[in-house]
Amino acid sequence: MKNIELTIPKLGESVESVQLVRFTKNVGDFIQEDEVIAEVSTDKVDSDVPSTTAGKIIEFRFNEGDEIKIGEVFALIELSENQQQSAQKTENVEEKKIETVTISQTINSIDTNQFLSPLVKSIIQKENLQSTDISQIKGSGRDGRISKNDVMNYIQNKSFTTNNSSNTLSQNNIVSSSSFGAKDEIIEMDKMRQVISKHMKKSKQTSPHVTAYVEPDVTNFVKWREENKAPFEAKYKQKLTFTPLIVDCVVRAIKDFPMINVSVDETETKIIKHNEINIGIATALPNNNLIVPVIHQANELNLEGLAKGVNSIVDKARNNKLSPDDVRGGTFTISNVGTFGNLMGTPIINQPEVAILATGVIKKKPAVLETEFGDIIVARQFMYLSLSFDHRVIDGSLGGVFLKRISDYMENWDVNTQI
């Protein structure tokens, strides 16, 4: 019999590992070449992994929720179809027994012959669960294996019970400070929300955030867009939103102040200056999650190219068609909080970047203008811009002048700009 090893394929230039979301087949199933065998997640984008051959699945080497490195073997496919399949299946079971982990005194003094993935073991250790706890957890995975969700549900239920009986919860429990009513509902975060949660928490722990604000008069900016959006769409077959105009101003400001377009290395002793200007566009999804697709080399695109790039990645994001490369390599991010009618926001930096711009809603306001005949009050269009930046490498001076430069480019938008 000949077995074929299936490995995680390369899914993008910067992708080093993926999270296993789920298997679409079971051990013992037959699979066709190019048929999807697993779904994986990387950088908040889900990808399908097809089988490179037809045959019978005889082993999965990881559990759902595990991290797998690119190129690592995650499944075995048997090519022959003779009667020795059952014997081979028995051998695989024996091999797994050799891999069985005994959690000793170094991990909470637990002794068990239950197979536990590294992810599950780390949760058990963190939550200080004992052998009596594990024996009460009913595994929902393949062959009754205990999954991450099984452990988390047990912890939540245990916390709820303890709270009702003694009104005291252990600080090790996930819901340690929460109280529940009879009508309360516990909602499991979906995978993307868990990734966002970890990413945002890491950013606040990594970067000391500072936020600066300006309020540019964008009357000419708005006027030009209103007058040119129809001709622009007719000429280029692309809708002209405010976003590509804002990206254009941001790119010009980054060219003026290139030390905004940097990141900090892991040792926090070196600054990495990026020559490409890759602009991330924070995009709200229909399921209320958020993703940041990237316009690569925005510094090399004209207004037509920026409009096409923005429309393309936003459409792909909202239709779940982004590839791993579509969300990699960002060097600066823009978040349009004005879409929701918000005046301004204080966005969290999208690591490993060092700054993020939030654009508020555009509103008409009375303004005092100086004329040769004296001051007059007129209606003008204004919007707030806020820049959150990493104070490790960007001081108030640089952050302030950079934000003001974006504001200047917007305020001084040339109404005679040709499409």
Secondary structure by P-SEA (a helix, b strand, c coil): cbbbbbccccccccccbbbbcccccccccccccccccbbbbcccbbbbbbbccbbbbcccccccccccccccccbbbbcccccaaaaaaaaaaaaaaaaccccccccccccccccccaaaaaaaaaacccaaaaaacccccccccccaaaaaaaaaaaaaaaaaaccccccccccccccccccbbbbcccaaaaaaaaaaaaaaaccbbbbbbbbccaaaaaaaaaacaaaaaaaccccccaaaaaaaaaaaaaaacccccccccccccbbbbbccbbbbbbccccccbbbbbbbcccccccaaaaaaaaaaaaaaaaaccccccccccccbbbbcccccccccccccccccccbbbbbcbbbbbbbbbbccccbbbbbbbbbbbbbbbccccccaaaaaaaaaaaaaaaaaccccccc
